[in-house]
Amino acid sequence: LFSLCLTLVPRESNAALSLIFGNMTLFNVNFKSPAWLGRSLPVSSNVRIENDVDPNILEDSHLNTYGLIEKYGYPAENHTVVTDDGYKLTLHRIARPGATPVLLVHGLLDSSATWVMMGPARGLGYILYDQGYDVWMANVRGNTYSRGHIKYTHNHAKYWDFTFHEMGVHDIPSSIDYILNKTGFPQLHYIGHSQGTVVFWIMGSERPEYMKKIIYMQALAPVAYLQHCKSPVVNFLAEFHSSVSFILKLIGVHEFLPQNEFIVMFNQLICDETTITKEICSNVIFLTTGFDKSQLNETMLPVVVGHAPAGASTKQMQHFGQLRRSGAFRQFDYGWLRNHWRYNSITPPEYKLENVQAKVALYYGENDWLAQPNDVEALSLHLPNVVAQYLVDYPKFNHLDFIWGVDARELLWDRMLRNMRAIDREQL
């Protein structure tokens, strides 16, 4: 019926993608690695590191979030939240009853494990607990820990009919209500990374009453506008959105599980001679966000790839592509006819950022492919209550360094903790 053809020319770092339907070529996409990346290497030529992995690290790569917390001697809890539209979500907790709750919300293709996988000295979840907070870690619908529904299984197409809009409207409000009901506190701290910031802006826009339940929102690598986005995956989805949708409908993919051809195509854009591990070159989370060699602890790489990517819907990824294409922060675009039926408008409505009344801190980096400084600064102009804005003082700081960076505590987290304590003093 159709064929998907991939041609690679390693010496010149070129890749081409074609979709052929019968005798008709629907589109051709040619890629060329930027000169500064050097000559790319095929995935199969990269050196594997598994032979020399520390058994302790290997164990961590197989433990779930609860197991990681428990292994390192912290009080671990699992909690299940059912949203008002039927999704079953898992909250992980490092429990300190009676202390102020803080909710950590992971980014795209990630999970609650991101806050603890680097161990007690380098995991923000542990550090917040040691600072006296009651730590709760969310898992949005569709990821490793939140694949249940009261009616559908994750093998059902209807299950995957969501984007980050539903996360902001249903998942995060339901998680906040559960935490506040469980702890008896009227408010909580919120820390979001990447998509974890997107869903907060959406909650503020569509359910502004929840802003009164937030003490302080700290946004790591905040995303809303993607006009200057450098992610090759997001930019591909933006540029060829119509063709991508057609491919996905033809092959019936609802969960975002890229095939080898897709991975190899973008591997050409990120991997060079100094990238020694196949795990980086073949992991879609690195291909989407990029990585910073100097801040990436390669010893811990088996743990990272053991937990990420953690799942997303295809529609969710398409929505990011739409934001990049439109340059606006708005709801999912179904096409003018369905838009008119759903929204009473031929274009999707923009999110109402003026409704995000909670106190907000924005932290961003120069080398972030997804949250480019120009886009973060544009976001800050639309938010009514930005009380702190900080560009990390390290030019290579990347999207994933906010959570996994070797020097993240010294470069950023200590500042965040000081800001939290200052806000807490104001609350007294």
C-alpha positions as CSV (number, residue, x, y, z in Angstrom):
1,L,0.0,0.0,0.0
2,F,2.7,2.4,0.9
3,S,6.4,2.4,1.7
4,L,8.6,4.5,4.0
5,C,12.1,4.8,2.6
6,L,15.1,6.0,4.5
7,T,18.4,6.8,2.8
8,L,21.5,7.6,4.9
9,V,24.9,8.9,3.6
10,P,27.2,8.8,6.6
11,R,30.1,10.5,5.1
12,E,28.2,13.7,4.5
13,S,25.7,13.2,7.4
14,N,22.7,13.3,5.1
15,A,19.4,11.5,5.6
16,A,16.3,11.4,3.5
17,L,12.8,10.4,4.3
18,S,10.2,9.6,1.6
19,L,6.6,8.5,1.8
20,I,5.4,6.7,-1.4
21,F,1.7,5.9,-1.9
22,G,1.3,3.6,-5.0
23,N,3.2,5.4,-7.8
24,M,2.9,8.8,-6.1
25,T,5.5,10.3,-3.8
26,L,3.7,12.2,-1.2
27,F,6.7,13.9,0.3
28,N,10.5,13.9,0.5
29,V,12.5,15.2,3.4
30,N,16.2,15.8,3.3
31,F,18.3,16.3,6.4
32,K,21.8,17.4,6.8
33,S,23.7,17.6,10.1
34,P,24.8,21.1,11.1
35,A,28.5,21.6,10.4
36,W,29.3,22.0,14.1
37,L,28.1,18.5,14.9
38,G,30.8,17.0,12.7
39,R,30.4,13.7,10.8
40,S,27.6,11.5,12.2
41,L,28.1,7.9,13.0
42,P,25.6,5.1,12.5
43,V,24.0,3.8,15.6
44,S,25.6,0.4,15.3
45,S,29.1,1.8,15.3
46,N,28.8,3.4,18.8
47,V,30.5,1.8,21.7
48,R,28.2,0.1,24.3
49,I,29.0,0.6,28.0
50,E,27.0,-2.2,29.5
51,N,30.0,-4.5,29.9
52,D,31.5,-2.4,32.6
53,V,28.4,-1.2,34.4
54,D,28.6,-1.0,38.2
55,P,26.1,-3.7,39.5
56,N,24.6,-1.0,41.8
57,I,23.8,1.2,38.8
58,L,22.5,-1.8,36.8
59,E,20.1,-2.5,39.7
60,D,18.9,1.1,39.7
61,S,18.2,0.9,36.0
62,H,15.6,-1.9,36.7
63,L,14.0,-0.6,39.9
64,N,10.8,1.5,39.6
65,T,10.4,4.8,41.4
66,Y,9.1,3.2,44.6
67,G,12.0,0.7,44.6
68,L,14.6,3.5,44.1
69,I,13.3,5.5,47.0
70,E,13.0,2.5,49.2
71,K,16.5,1.2,48.3
72,Y,18.2,4.5,49.5
73,G,16.4,4.4,52.8
74,Y,13.7,7.1,52.3
75,P,10.0,6.6,53.1
76,A,8.4,5.5,49.9
77,E,4.6,5.5,49.1
78,N,2.5,4.7,46.1
79,H,-0.9,6.5,45.7
80,T,-3.5,6.1,42.9
81,V,-5.5,9.1,41.7
82,V,-8.5,8.7,39.4
83,T,-9.2,11.7,37.2
84,D,-12.8,13.0,36.4
85,D,-12.4,11.5,32.9
86,G,-11.4,8.1,34.1
87,Y,-7.6,7.9,33.9
88,K,-5.8,6.1,36.7
89,L,-2.6,8.0,37.7
90,T,0.2,7.0,40.1
91,L,1.6,9.5,42.6
92,H,4.9,8.6,44.2
93,R,5.7,10.1,47.6
94,I,8.8,10.6,49.8
95,A,6.6,11.0,52.9
96,R,7.2,13.6,55.5
97,P,3.8,13.9,57.2
98,G,3.1,17.3,58.6
99,A,5.5,19.1,56.3
100,T,4.6,21.4,53.5
101,P,3.9,19.4,50.4
102,V,5.7,20.0,47.1
103,L,4.5,18.5,43.8
104,L,7.1,17.7,41.2
105,V,5.8,17.2,37.6
106,H,8.0,15.6,35.0
107,G,8.6,16.6,31.4
108,L,7.9,15.1,28.0
109,L,8.6,11.4,27.6
110,D,9.5,11.3,31.3
111,S,8.2,10.0,34.7
112,S,8.4,10.5,38.4
113,A,11.7,8.5,38.3
114,T,13.5,11.5,36.9
115,W,13.5,13.2,40.3
116,V,15.2,10.3,42.1
117,M,17.1,8.2,39.5
118,M,20.4,10.1,40.0
119,G,20.6,9.0,43.7
120,P,20.3,10.9,47.0
121,A,23.1,13.4,46.3
122,R,21.9,14.3,42.8
123,G,18.2,13.7,42.9
124,L,16.0,16.8,43.4
125,G,13.3,14.7,45.1
126,Y,15.6,13.5,47.8
127,I,17.2,17.0,48.3
128,L,13.7,18.5,48.8
129,Y,12.9,15.9,51.4
130,D,16.2,16.5,53.2
131,Q,15.3,20.2,53.2
132,G,12.1,19.4,55.2
133,Y,9.4,19.1,52.5
134,D,6.8,16.4,51.9
135,V,7.6,15.3,48.4
136,W,5.0,14.2,45.9
137,M,5.9,13.2,42.3
138,A,3.3,13.1,39.6
139,N,2.9,10.8,36.6
140,V,0.7,12.0,33.8
141,R,-1.6,9.8,31.7
142,G,0.1,7.5,29.3
143,N,3.5,7.2,31.0
144,T,5.0,4.1,32.6
145,Y,3.1,4.5,35.9
146,S,-0.2,5.9,34.6
147,R,-1.5,3.5,32.0
148,G,-4.8,2.6,33.6
149,H,-8.4,3.7,32.9
150,I,-11.7,2.8,34.3
151,K,-13.1,1.8,30.9
152,Y,-10.2,1.4,28.3
153,T,-7.0,-0.5,28.2
154,H,-3.8,1.1,26.9
155,N,-4.2,-1.1,23.8
156,H,-7.4,0.8,22.9
157,A,-7.1,3.7,20.5
158,K,-9.6,5.7,22.6
159,Y,-7.2,5.6,25.6
160,W,-4.5,7.5,23.6
161,D,-6.9,10.3,22.5
162,F,-5.3,13.0,24.6
163,T,-2.6,15.6,24.5
164,F,-1.1,17.8,27.3
165,H,-4.3,19.8,27.3
166,E,-6.1,17.0,29.1
167,M,-3.2,16.7,31.5
168,G,-3.6,20.3,32.5
169,V,-7.3,20.2,32.7
170,H,-7.7,16.8,34.5
171,D,-4.4,15.2,35.7
172,I,-2.8,18.0,37.6
173,P,-5.9,19.4,39.3
174,S,-6.9,15.8,40.4
175,S,-3.4,15.2,41.7
176,I,-3.4,18.5,43.6
177,D,-6.8,17.8,45.2
178,Y,-5.6,14.3,46.2
179,I,-2.5,15.7,47.9
180,L,-4.2,18.5,49.7
181,N,-7.0,16.2,50.9
182,K,-4.4,13.6,52.1
183,T,-2.1,16.1,53.9
184,G,-4.7,18.6,55.2
185,F,-2.8,21.5,53.7
186,P,-4.6,24.3,51.8
187,Q,-1.7,24.9,49.4
188,L,1.4,23.3,48.0
189,H,4.6,24.1,46.2
190,Y,4.8,23.2,42.5
191,I,8.0,22.4,40.5
192,G,7.6,21.5,36.9
193,H,10.1,20.6,34.2
194,S,9.4,21.2,30.5
195,Q,6.0,19.7,29.8
196,G,5.4,19.9,33.5
197,T,5.3,23.7,33.0
198,V,3.0,23.4,30.0
199,V,0.4,21.6,31.9
200,F,0.6,24.2,34.7
201,W,-0.1,27.1,32.3
202,I,-3.0,25.1,30.9
203,M,-4.4,24.4,34.4
204,G,-4.2,28.2,35.2
205,S,-5.8,29.1,31.9
206,E,-8.7,26.6,32.0
207,R,-9.2,26.1,35.7
208,P,-7.9,29.3,37.3
209,E,-9.5,28.5,40.7
210,Y,-6.5,26.1,41.3
211,M,-4.1,29.1,41.4
212,K,-5.2,29.7,45.0
213,K,-3.9,26.2,45.9
214,I,-0.3,27.1,44.8
215,I,2.2,28.6,47.1
216,Y,4.9,29.0,44.5
217,M,5.4,27.6,41.0
218,Q,9.0,27.1,39.9
219,A,9.4,26.4,36.2
220,L,12.5,24.5,35.0
221,A,13.0,24.9,31.2
222,P,9.5,26.5,30.8
223,V,7.7,25.8,27.6
224,A,4.8,27.5,26.0
225,Y,5.9,29.3,22.9
226,L,8.2,27.3,20.5
227,Q,8.8,29.9,17.8
228,H,12.6,29.6,18.2
229,C,12.7,25.8,19.0
230,K,15.7,24.0,17.8
231,S,14.6,20.4,18.5
232,P,14.9,18.4,15.2
233,V,12.0,16.1,16.2
234,V,9.6,18.9,17.1
235,N,10.6,20.9,14.0
236,F,10.1,17.9,11.8
237,L,6.6,17.4,13.3
238,A,5.9,21.1,12.7
239,E,7.2,21.3,9.1
240,F,5.5,18.1,7.9
241,H,2.5,18.0,10.2
242,S,0.0,16.9,7.5
243,S,2.1,14.1,6.1
244,V,3.1,12.9,9.6
245,S,-0.6,12.7,10.5
246,F,-1.3,10.7,7.4
247,I,1.5,8.2,8.1
248,L,0.3,7.7,11.7
249,K,-3.2,7.1,10.6
250,L,-2.1,4.6,8.0
251,I,-0.1,2.5,10.4
252,G,-2.4,2.9,13.4
253,V,0.0,4.3,15.9
254,H,-1.5,6.0,18.9
255,E,1.3,5.7,21.4
256,F,4.5,7.5,20.4
257,L,6.9,4.6,19.8
258,P,9.3,5.7,17.1
259,Q,10.6,2.9,14.8
260,N,14.3,2.4,14.0
261,E,14.1,4.4,10.8
262,F,12.8,7.4,12.7
263,I,15.5,7.1,15.4
264,V,18.4,6.7,12.9
265,M,17.2,9.7,10.9
266,F,17.5,12.0,13.9
267,N,20.6,10.2,15.2
268,Q,22.3,11.8,12.3
269,L,21.6,15.3,13.7
270,I,22.8,14.7,17.3
271,C,25.6,12.1,17.3
272,D,29.2,12.7,16.3
273,E,32.6,11.1,16.8
274,T,32.8,12.1,20.4
275,T,29.4,10.5,21.3
276,I,30.6,7.2,22.6
277,T,27.3,5.6,23.6
278,K,24.6,4.0,21.5
279,E,22.2,4.7,24.3
280,I,22.3,8.5,23.7
281,C,22.1,8.2,19.9
282,S,19.1,5.8,19.9
283,N,17.1,7.3,22.8
284,V,14.3,9.6,21.5
285,I,14.4,11.8,24.6
286,F,17.9,12.9,23.7
287,L,17.0,13.2,20.1
288,T,14.1,15.5,21.0
289,T,15.9,17.7,23.6
290,G,19.6,17.4,22.9
291,F,22.2,16.8,25.5
292,D,25.2,18.5,27.1
293,K,28.3,16.3,27.2
294,S,29.9,18.2,30.1
295,Q,26.9,17.9,32.4
296,L,25.8,14.4,31.4
297,N,27.1,11.7,33.9
298,E,27.7,8.9,31.5
299,T,28.3,6.5,34.4
300,M,24.6,6.9,35.2
301,L,23.4,6.5,31.6
302,P,22.1,2.9,32.1
303,V,19.8,4.3,34.8
304,V,18.6,7.1,32.5
305,V,17.8,4.7,29.6
306,G,16.2,2.2,32.0
307,H,13.6,4.8,32.9
308,A,13.3,7.1,29.8
309,P,11.5,7.5,27.5
310,A,8.5,6.7,29.6
311,G,5.7,7.1,27.1
312,A,3.5,9.7,25.4
313,S,0.7,9.8,22.9
314,T,1.2,10.5,19.3
315,K,-1.4,13.3,19.5
316,Q,0.7,14.8,22.3
317,M,3.7,15.0,20.1
318,Q,1.7,16.4,17.2
319,H,0.4,19.1,19.5
320,F,4.0,20.2,20.2
321,G,4.6,20.3,16.5
322,Q,1.5,22.5,16.1
323,L,2.8,25.0,18.7
324,R,6.1,25.2,16.8
325,R,4.3,25.7,13.5
326,S,1.8,28.3,14.7
327,G,4.1,30.2,17.0
328,A,1.2,30.5,19.4
329,F,0.3,28.8,22.7
330,R,-3.1,27.3,21.9
331,Q,-5.3,24.2,22.0
332,F,-5.0,21.3,19.6
333,D,-5.7,22.1,15.9
334,Y,-8.2,19.5,14.5
335,G,-8.5,21.3,11.1
336,W,-11.0,24.2,10.4
337,L,-14.1,22.0,10.2
338,R,-13.6,20.1,13.4
339,N,-12.3,23.2,15.1
340,H,-15.6,25.0,14.3
341,W,-17.5,22.1,15.8
342,R,-15.3,21.9,19.0
343,Y,-14.4,25.5,19.5
344,N,-17.0,27.4,17.5
345,S,-14.0,28.9,15.7
346,I,-12.0,27.8,12.6
347,T,-8.7,28.2,14.6
348,P,-8.0,26.8,18.1
349,P,-8.4,29.2,21.0
350,E,-5.2,30.5,22.6
351,Y,-4.6,29.6,26.3
352,K,-5.4,32.5,28.7
353,L,-2.0,33.0,30.4
354,E,-3.4,36.1,32.2
355,N,-5.3,33.6,34.4
356,V,-2.1,32.2,35.8
357,Q,-2.2,34.3,38.9
358,A,0.1,32.1,41.1
359,K,3.6,33.4,41.9
360,V,6.0,32.0,39.2
361,A,9.7,31.6,38.9
362,L,11.2,31.0,35.5
363,Y,14.6,29.2,35.1
364,Y,16.1,28.7,31.7
365,G,19.3,27.9,29.8
366,E,21.1,29.3,26.7
367,N,21.6,25.8,25.2
368,D,18.1,24.5,25.6
369,W,16.7,23.2,22.3
370,L,13.0,23.3,23.5
371,A,12.9,26.3,25.8
372,Q,14.9,28.9,23.9
373,P,15.6,32.1,25.9
374,N,13.7,34.3,23.4
375,D,10.6,32.1,23.9
376,V,10.9,32.0,27.7
377,E,11.2,35.8,27.7
378,A,8.1,36.1,25.5
379,L,6.3,33.8,28.0
380,S,7.3,36.0,30.9
381,L,5.6,39.0,29.3
382,H,2.3,37.1,29.2
383,L,2.4,35.8,32.8
384,P,1.0,38.3,35.4
385,N,2.9,37.3,38.5
386,V,6.5,36.4,37.6
387,V,8.5,37.0,40.8
388,A,11.8,35.5,39.7
389,Q,13.5,35.0,36.3
390,Y,16.9,33.4,36.0
391,L,19.1,32.5,33.1
392,V,21.5,29.8,34.3
393,D,25.0,31.1,34.5
394,Y,26.5,28.4,32.3
395,P,26.3,28.8,28.5
396,K,26.0,25.0,27.7
397,F,23.2,24.3,30.1
398,N,20.7,22.1,28.3
399,H,17.0,21.0,28.6
400,L,17.9,17.8,30.5
401,D,20.6,19.5,32.7
402,F,17.8,21.0,34.8
403,I,17.0,17.5,36.2
404,W,20.1,15.4,35.5
405,G,23.0,17.8,35.3
406,V,26.1,17.0,37.2
407,D,26.3,20.5,38.6
408,A,22.5,21.2,38.7
409,R,22.5,21.8,42.4
410,E,25.3,24.3,42.4
411,L,24.1,26.1,39.2
412,L,20.4,26.2,40.0
413,W,18.8,24.1,42.7
414,D,20.4,25.9,45.7
415,R,18.9,29.1,44.3
416,M,15.5,27.4,44.0
417,L,15.7,26.2,47.6
418,R,16.5,29.7,48.8
419,N,13.6,31.1,46.8
420,M,11.2,28.5,48.3
421,R,12.4,29.3,51.9
422,A,11.9,33.0,51.2
423,I,8.3,32.4,50.0
424,D,7.6,30.1,52.9
425,R,8.7,32.9,55.3
426,E,6.3,35.3,53.6
427,Q,3.5,32.8,54.1
428,L,4.0,32.7,57.9
